[in-house]
């Protein structure tokens, strides 16, 4: 993701336990998906998070395939 930003490529990032403001590239061709579900962000800047996730990775399960495909379509057209 950061290498793509370094060479000005389009980027679609998916975030779950990490807040995008901490890790998302600051790049005009960058978009991200993130669902705030109440328990995230639970992954801190040092890579620590509850393992296993007590909520069965709800933050990732809430992001639907259709949403990802929509972002891809928007990015490529």
N, C-alpha and C positions, 0 to 999 in steps of 0.2 A: 504494500500500500504506500509506504513512504518512498520506496524506490520509484514507483510509478509517478508519484508527485514530483520527484526530483527531475524527471525527464518530461514533465508536462503531459502525462497521459491522463485519460479520463479514468475516474475511480468511483466505484460503488462499494461502500463499506457496510458491513453488518455488525452492529454492536449489541451485546446482551448485558453481561455483568459489568462491563466497563462503560463509563459515561463517555460519549463521543467528544466532549469538550477536553478530555484528557489525552485522547489518542488520535482523533480524526485529523487527517492532513489539512492544513490551511492552504487550500488550492482551489482556484476558481472552477476547475473541472471535477470537483469532488462532491459527491452527495452520499448521504448515509441513511440507513434505516436503524431505528432504535425505538423500542417500546418501553415506556416507563410503566412498570407494573407494581410498584410499591416496595419491592424488595431490592431493586437495583438502583444505583450501582452498588454492588457488593464486592467488586474487584478493585483493590486499591492500586495506587501508583507503583507499589513494590511487588505486585503480582500475587498478593495474598487474597484468598477468598474462601468462603466456607465450602468444604469439599467432604462429602458429596453435597450438592445443593439440596437444601431441605424443601425446595419448591419444584423439584424436578425440571429445572432449567426453564421455568415459565417465561422468562424474558426472551429466550430464543424461540420457544414454541409459539409465542404470540405473533411472530413475524411470519406471514403467510407467503407461500410460493408466488401467488398472484401479485403480491406487493413487490416482491423482488423482480418479477418479470416486467411489471409496470415501470419500475425504475430503470431497468435495462432498456426498455423501449424508449423511454424519455431521453436517456443518455445517448442512444445511438441514432436518434432521428432529430 
